[in-house]
């Protein structure tokens, strides 16, 4: 079967998803994409040029059986422009994220355009796939309130049909690339924070927690990795000044270095307010890090219930307390991390790709 993956924003987790499925699927998968810049423009306009690229791919290699679209794509616009080449292909929409529940920074303002693009793309797809049950449930809880904001023809009657044509599949993570990687072993426990350096991931909360931990006089080092942007968060700049040489790594890490940093980490921490799956946290736990995570968003789903009391925190004070416990109990955290590894392994592409193949085959 021939599958086209249409990804307007080929970078970060979106690129890992598209390329991962291409490599691990049993089918013939082609990725048609644009670069990871100007995300708002990608959502508004990428469907125009991607439709042209898709038609060229059909002309060169024949029709596709399935079109697997990213949540960054304007699916109705794409299908309209590429209709001469779409044929009878099934259409699957993969929801990495949605724009309904995104926490706005003080610099942002509400814009209904982007959640409406998500909604109309769902209506145009034969199958909608969410990356977690939390994401699925949050969307169907929020969409009625969103539609009520419009003056008439509010489309509530379509929600049930979209829900019925939806399912949940993990993102897919290439965890095998982490197996056997050696990291630096030291006497001081290492805490890794390996998420995007943006407002929704809570850099201010992280900085405050690590500063409080430092002022308790505990020994630890910090790895600040993850995707950077032109301007670092002010809180990270202040944290680097405060912790000095306790910052073992600061900034983006290329693939080999990143794997080594994962292997050297004893604790992984998140302060995210917006997370639908948690690829970087999954990687870190699989590599052997003990998780200290917020008791919100997707994390209660990602961590087995038996470990919630040990790994999940409810407020800023509990975050510091759990970090303090973790950096003081090496043997205990290693035991928990080892116990959690099998739960993370269920997201490996070797497990997930056949599930994708089965799902998309039903729409062909």
C-alpha positions in Angstrom: 0.0 0.0 0.0 1.2 3.5 -0.8 0.9 6.2 1.8 1.6 9.9 1.6 2.4 11.7 4.9 1.7 15.4 4.6 3.6 17.4 7.2 3.6 21.3 6.8 6.0 21.7 9.8 8.8 19.2 9.4 10.8 19.7 12.5 11.0 18.6 16.1 8.4 16.0 17.1 6.5 16.5 13.9 9.6 15.5 11.8 10.4 12.6 14.2 6.8 11.3 13.7 6.7 11.6 9.9 10.2 10.1 9.4 9.7 7.5 12.1 6.5 6.2 10.4 8.3 6.2 7.0 11.1 4.1 8.3 9.2 1.6 10.4 6.0 1.1 8.5 5.5 -2.1 6.4 4.0 0.1 3.7 5.6 2.3 1.1 5.5 5.7 2.8 6.4 9.0 1.2 6.8 12.2 3.2 5.8 15.5 1.6 6.7 18.4 3.8 7.8 22.0 4.3 10.4 23.3 6.8 9.8 24.0 10.5 9.4 27.8 10.3 6.5 30.3 10.6 4.0 27.9 12.1 1.1 30.2 11.7 1.8 30.6 8.0 2.2 26.9 7.7 -1.4 26.4 9.0 -2.8 29.2 6.8 -1.0 28.6 3.5 1.1 25.4 3.4 -1.8 23.4 1.9 -1.5 25.3 -1.4 2.1 24.4 -2.1 1.8 20.9 -0.5 -1.1 20.1 -2.8 1.1 21.0 -5.8 3.9 18.8 -4.4 1.4 16.0 -3.8 0.1 16.1 -7.4 3.7 16.0 -8.6 4.4 12.9 -6.5 1.3 11.2 -7.9 2.4 12.1 -11.5 5.8 10.6 -10.8 4.9 7.5 -8.8 1.2 6.8 -9.2 -1.7 7.3 -6.9 -1.6 6.9 -3.1 -4.0 4.6 -1.2 -4.0 6.8 2.0 -3.1 10.4 2.8 -1.9 10.8 6.4 -2.1 14.4 7.4 -0.5 16.3 10.3 -2.6 18.5 12.6 -0.8 21.5 11.1 -2.5 21.0 7.7 -5.6 22.7 6.4 -7.0 19.4 5.2 -10.2 20.7 3.4 -8.1 23.2 1.5 -5.5 20.6 0.6 -8.1 18.1 -0.6 -9.8 20.8 -2.7 -6.7 21.9 -4.5 -5.3 18.3 -5.0 -8.7 16.8 -5.9 -7.5 15.7 -9.4 -4.8 13.5 -7.8 -6.5 12.4 -4.5 -8.8 9.8 -6.2 -10.2 7.4 -3.7 -7.5 7.7 -1.1 -8.5 7.5 2.5 -7.7 10.5 4.6 -6.3 10.2 8.1 -5.7 13.2 10.4 -3.1 12.8 13.1 -3.6 15.2 16.0 -0.1 16.0 17.5 -1.7 18.9 19.3 -4.6 21.3 18.9 -5.0 25.0 19.2 -8.0 25.1 21.5 -6.4 24.6 24.9 -3.0 26.3 24.3 -2.1 28.4 27.3 -1.5 32.0 26.1 1.5 33.9 27.2 1.1 37.6 28.2 2.2 38.5 24.7 -0.5 36.4 22.9 -4.2 37.0 22.2 -7.0 34.7 21.4 -7.3 33.8 17.7 -10.2 31.5 16.7 -8.7 30.8 13.3 -6.4 28.0 14.3 -8.8 25.8 16.3 -11.3 26.3 13.5 -8.7 24.9 11.1 -8.3 21.9 13.3 -12.1 21.4 13.5 -12.7 21.6 9.7 -9.8 19.3 9.1 -11.4 16.7 11.4 -14.6 17.0 9.4 -12.8 16.4 6.1 -10.9 13.3 7.4 -12.1 9.7 7.3 -10.3 8.9 10.5 -9.0 11.2 13.3 -6.2 9.9 15.5 -5.2 11.5 18.8 -1.8 10.9 20.4 -3.2 10.3 23.9 -6.5 9.6 25.6 -6.1 12.9 27.5 -5.8 14.8 24.2 -8.9 13.0 22.8 -11.0 13.7 25.9 -9.9 17.3 26.2 -10.7 18.1 22.6 -14.3 16.7 22.8 -14.8 18.5 26.1 -13.7 21.9 24.7 -15.1 21.8 21.2 -18.8 22.4 22.2 -17.8 25.6 24.1 -15.7 26.7 21.1 -18.5 26.3 18.7 -20.9 28.2 20.9 -18.9 31.3 20.3 -20.3 31.6 16.8 -23.6 33.3 15.9 -25.5 30.5 14.1 -25.1 27.2 12.3 -22.9 26.1 15.2 -22.2 22.6 13.9 -22.8 20.8 17.3 -24.5 18.0 15.5 -21.3 17.0 13.8 -19.3 16.4 17.0 -20.6 12.8 17.6 -19.7 11.7 14.1 -16.1 13.0 14.5 -15.8 11.3 17.9 -17.0 8.0 16.4 -14.4 8.2 13.6 -11.5 8.8 16.1 -9.1 6.7 18.0 -5.9 7.0 20.1 -2.4 5.9 19.0 0.9 7.0 20.6 3.2 9.3 18.6 5.8 6.6 18.1 9.3 7.1 19.5 12.5 5.5 18.2 13.6 4.3 21.7 15.9 1.6 20.3 18.4 4.3 19.4 18.9 4.9 23.1 19.7 1.2 24.0 23.3 0.6 25.0 24.3 4.3 25.0 26.8 5.2 27.7 26.5 8.4 29.6 28.8 10.2 31.9 28.8 8.7 35.4 29.5 11.0 38.3 29.0 11.3 42.0 26.5 14.1 41.7 22.9 13.4 40.6 21.9 15.0 37.3 18.5 16.5 36.6 17.5 16.8 32.9 14.9 19.2 31.5 14.6 18.4 27.8 11.5 20.1 26.5 10.9 23.1 24.2 12.2 26.4 25.7 8.8 28.1 25.4 6.1 29.6 27.7 3.8 26.6 27.7 6.5 24.2 29.1 6.9 26.3 32.3 10.5 27.6 32.3 9.6 30.1 35.1 8.4 27.3 37.3 11.4 25.1 36.6 13.8 28.0 37.3 12.1 28.7 40.6 12.2 25.0 41.7 15.8 24.5 40.8 16.8 27.7 42.6 15.0 26.6 45.7 16.6 23.2 45.5 20.1 24.9 45.2 19.4 27.1 48.2 18.6 24.0 50.3 22.3 23.1 49.9 21.7 19.8 48.0 24.3 18.5 45.5 23.0 18.1 41.9 23.8 19.1 38.3 21.3 20.3 35.7 21.0 19.5 32.0 19.0 22.1 30.1 18.5 20.6 26.7 15.6 20.7 24.2 14.6 22.8 21.3 15.8 26.4 21.6 14.5 29.6 19.9 16.3 32.9 19.1 15.7 34.3 22.5 16.3 32.2 25.7 13.7 32.5 28.4 14.8 35.2 30.9 14.4 32.6 33.7 17.0 30.3 32.1 19.5 33.1 31.8 19.0 33.9 35.5 19.2 30.2 36.4 22.5 29.8 34.6 23.9 32.8 36.5 22.6 31.4 39.8 23.8 27.8 39.4 27.0 28.5 37.6 29.0 25.3 37.0 26.1 23.2 38.3 24.7 23.6 34.7 26.3 20.6 33.1 24.7 21.4 29.7 22.9 24.4 28.4 21.2 24.5 25.0 20.4 22.3 22.0 22.2 19.0 21.7 22.8 17.1 18.4 21.7 13.5 18.2 24.7 11.7 19.6 25.3 14.2 22.4 21.6 14.1 23.3 21.6 10.4 23.7 24.6 10.6 25.9 22.9 13.3 28.0 19.9 11.1 28.4 22.0 8.2 29.5 23.7 10.4 32.1 20.5 11.8 33.7 19.2 10.5 37.0 16.0 12.6 37.2 13.8 14.1 34.5 11.6 17.0 35.4 8.7 18.7 33.6 6.8 21.8 34.5 4.6 21.8 31.4 1.1 23.4 31.3 0.5 22.0 27.8 1.5 18.5 26.9 -0.4 15.9 24.9 2.1 13.1 24.9 5.6 13.9 26.3 8.2 12.4 23.8 11.2 13.8 25.6 10.1 12.6 29.0 9.3 9.2 27.6 12.9 9.1 26.2 14.4 10.1 29.5 12.5 7.6 31.6 13.3 4.8 29.1 17.0 5.8 29.4 16.8 5.4 33.1 15.8 8.7 34.6 13.3 9.0 37.5 10.4 11.3 36.6 9.2 14.3 38.6 6.2 15.4 36.7 3.1 17.6 37.2 -0.1 15.9 38.2 -1.9 17.4 35.2 -2.2 17.3 31.3 -1.1 13.9 29.9 1.3 12.8 32.7 -1.3 10.9 34.9 -1.9 8.8 31.8 1.7 8.3 30.9 2.8 7.2 34.4 1.2 4.0 35.8 -1.2 4.8 38.7 0.9 2.8 41.2 3.7 5.4 40.9 1.6 8.6 40.9 2.2 9.4 44.5 6.0 9.0 44.1 6.4 10.7 40.7 3.6 13.4 40.3 3.4 16.7 42.1 0.5 19.0 42.7 2.1 22.4 43.4 5.4 24.3 43.5 6.3 23.2 47.0 5.7 19.6 46.3 7.8 19.9 43.1 10.8 21.0 45.2 10.2 18.4 47.8 10.1 15.6 45.2 13.2 16.8 43.5 15.0 17.0 46.9 13.9 13.4 47.6 15.0 12.2 44.2 18.5 13.7 44.4 19.0 12.1 47.8 17.8 8.6 47.1 19.9 7.1 44.3 19.0 3.5 44.7 15.3 4.1 45.1 14.9 6.3 42.0 16.9 3.8 39.9 14.5 1.0 41.0 11.4 3.1 40.1 12.9 4.2 36.7 13.6 0.6 35.8 10.1 -0.4 36.7 8.7 2.3 34.5 10.7 1.4 31.5 8.3 -1.2 30.1 5.5 1.3 30.1 7.6 3.7 28.0 8.6 0.9 25.7 5.0 0.6 24.5 5.5 3.8 22.5 8.5 2.5 20.5 8.0 2.5 16.8 8.5 -1.3 16.7 5.3 -1.6 18.7 3.4 1.4 17.3 4.1 1.2 13.6 2.0 -2.0 13.1 -0.9 -0.3 14.9 -0.6 2.6 12.5 -0.5 0.3 9.5 -3.6 -1.5 10.7 -5.5 1.8 11.3 -4.6 3.5 8.0 -5.3 0.3 6.0 -8.9 0.5 7.1 -9.3 3.9 5.3 -7.7 2.8 2.0 
